[in-house]
Amino acid sequence: QVQLVESGGGLVQPGGSLRLSCTVSGTIFGIYMAWYRQAPGKQRELVARITTDRSTKYLDSVKGRFTISRDNVPGAVYLQMDSLKPEDTAVYYCNNCPNTWSWGQGTQVTVSS
């Protein structure tokens, strides 16, 4: 059973930055990984994906502001978030992509003045 632990969220003003971290119980070598988010009243959406050769893909609304990265051993995935906007407010989760693992608890990101 893979365990995912997200951290690094918090309250930040518009224009600010946060760095999210996700630790995985085991290696993620050979596995596509992603960050997802879920805002209140909305469906969970894929924010950023990183392949095994570190190719990345982003949701249009975060392109140029967010950067996903990874360490395979030990398994960890990161999301650097810059120029944050109020609409980025959500609970952020990491998982494999496509998602087949159980979800972690997520980390709350709130962008507000």
C-alpha positions in Angstrom: 0.0 0.0 0.0 1.6 3.2 -1.2 1.4 6.1 1.3 1.5 9.7 0.2 2.2 12.6 2.5 1.8 16.2 1.2 3.2 19.2 3.0 4.1 22.9 2.5 0.8 24.5 2.1 -0.4 27.6 3.9 -1.8 31.1 3.7 -0.1 33.4 1.2 -0.9 36.8 -0.3 -1.5 37.1 -4.0 1.8 37.2 -5.9 3.5 35.1 -3.2 5.2 31.7 -3.5 4.9 28.3 -1.9 6.8 25.0 -2.4 4.8 21.9 -1.9 6.4 18.5 -1.1 5.1 15.0 -1.4 6.9 12.0 0.1 6.0 8.5 -1.2 6.6 5.3 0.7 8.9 3.8 -1.8 10.6 4.6 -5.0 8.7 6.2 -7.8 11.2 5.1 -10.4 9.4 4.4 -13.7 6.1 6.0 -12.5 4.5 9.2 -13.9 3.6 11.5 -11.0 1.3 14.5 -10.8 -0.1 17.2 -8.5 -3.8 17.6 -8.4 -6.0 20.1 -6.6 -9.6 20.4 -5.5 -11.2 23.7 -4.7 -14.4 23.9 -2.6 -17.4 22.9 -4.6 -15.3 21.8 -7.6 -14.0 18.6 -9.0 -10.4 17.5 -8.5 -8.2 18.6 -11.4 -4.8 17.7 -12.6 -2.4 20.6 -12.2 1.0 19.3 -13.3 2.4 16.0 -14.5 6.0 14.8 -14.7 7.1 11.7 -16.6 9.9 9.3 -15.8 12.3 11.3 -18.0 11.2 14.5 -16.3 9.1 15.8 -19.2 6.4 18.1 -17.7 2.9 19.2 -18.6 0.7 21.9 -16.9 -2.8 23.0 -16.6 -3.1 26.1 -18.8 -4.0 28.4 -15.9 -0.7 27.6 -14.1 1.7 27.5 -17.0 4.7 29.8 -16.4 3.9 30.0 -12.7 4.2 26.4 -11.3 7.1 24.0 -11.7 6.9 20.3 -10.9 10.0 18.2 -10.1 10.8 14.8 -8.7 13.3 12.6 -6.9 13.0 8.9 -7.6 14.8 7.5 -4.6 13.5 8.1 -2.1 10.2 8.9 -3.8 9.4 12.6 -3.6 7.5 15.1 -5.8 7.6 18.9 -5.5 5.6 21.8 -6.8 7.1 25.2 -6.8 4.2 27.7 -7.0 5.0 31.4 -7.9 2.8 34.4 -8.6 0.0 32.8 -6.8 -3.6 33.9 -7.4 -6.7 33.7 -5.3 -8.1 31.1 -7.8 -5.2 28.8 -6.9 -6.8 28.3 -3.5 -7.5 24.6 -3.1 -6.3 21.4 -1.3 -3.4 20.1 -3.3 -2.6 16.3 -3.6 0.1 14.3 -5.3 -0.5 10.9 -6.8 0.6 8.8 -9.7 -0.7 9.6 -13.2 -3.1 8.3 -14.2 -4.3 8.1 -10.6 -4.5 4.6 -9.2 -3.2 5.0 -5.6 -5.2 6.0 -2.6 -5.2 9.7 -1.9 -3.2 11.3 0.9 -4.6 14.0 3.2 -3.5 16.8 0.9 -2.2 20.2 1.9 -4.3 23.3 2.0 -3.2 26.3 -0.1 -5.0 29.6 0.5 -4.2 32.7 -1.5 -5.8 35.8 0.0 -5.0 39.3 1.0 
